């Protein structure tokens, strides 16, 4: 990669914004009502949501708190309750946010109520957006192809880790910028930086992201397989979209 290529920003065009919010703590700096928001929590919430919707889950209901999730047990029979905190399944729940819990055998035709440490929090802060969709490496190209048709401002919201910056969500955001940058967008510095990071790591995502703090947390829990699975590119085409309080498959 040439230095001047590496530093050159994506071209602007149509005039729509293409921006990256590096942490939910920064979200108040954006008027989310002006954007299509893409929620990004690569390890593991948005990867699992994409996989679950691809595998026929009727809906996934994201809630911010464990108690909200638990309350669905009394509302109606048949909900699957999923809760994760600090990388582990919360005691008493059906499962957490491992993608291997969102197979066809487990979720097809079911509604899952989900709360996670980071991803569902970022989603709730973004609810006033024009539209909220879910992004992961699993549905990267399908998501980008759809975004190209929207003619709207786009804000990629990185869930991070407890309001801190993290590398994997930023790298994915850079992958989206990579696919969209030939269009007519106005990018911010965060989008340019995210794209630069992606271009550094794209040839071996597993190796580049092996050094992340979240990877280390998951490895200590013995779930390295989750990390590898979440870095699969384009194995799904479903785009989860928030309709009311439910994430469902976007009709395209």
Number of C-alpha atoms within 10 A of each C-alpha: 7 7 7 8 9 15 12 11 18 22 14 16 13 12 14 17 20 26 25 26 25 24 22 24 17 13 18 11 9 12 12 21 14 16 23 23 27 27 27 29 31 26 29 24 29 27 27 26 31 31 29 31 30 25 19 21 24 18 25 28 22 24 22 20 16 19 11 14 22 19 12 16 15 8 9 8 8 11 18 19 23 26 27 21 15 14 20 16 17 17 10 10 16 14 20 25 26 24 22 16 17 25 17 17 10 15 22 17 14 18 22 27 23 27 28 27 22 25 29 22 19 24 27 15 16 25 17 16 19 15 18 23 25 27 33 34 26 26 23 24 20 16 23 17 13 12 19 14 8 10 14 18 20 26 26 29 29 34 32 27 20 15 16 13 17 19 22 27 27 30 28 27 34 26 26 26 26 19 17 18 22 12 16 18 23 20 21 15 11 18 29 24 19 25 27 21 21 24 16 15 16 15 10 10 18 16 11 17 19 16 11 13 14 21 19 14 14 19 15 11 11 10 14 15 13 20 21 15 19 23 20 17 14 14 15 21 17 26 26 28 22 20 16 9 13 18 26 26 23 14 8 6
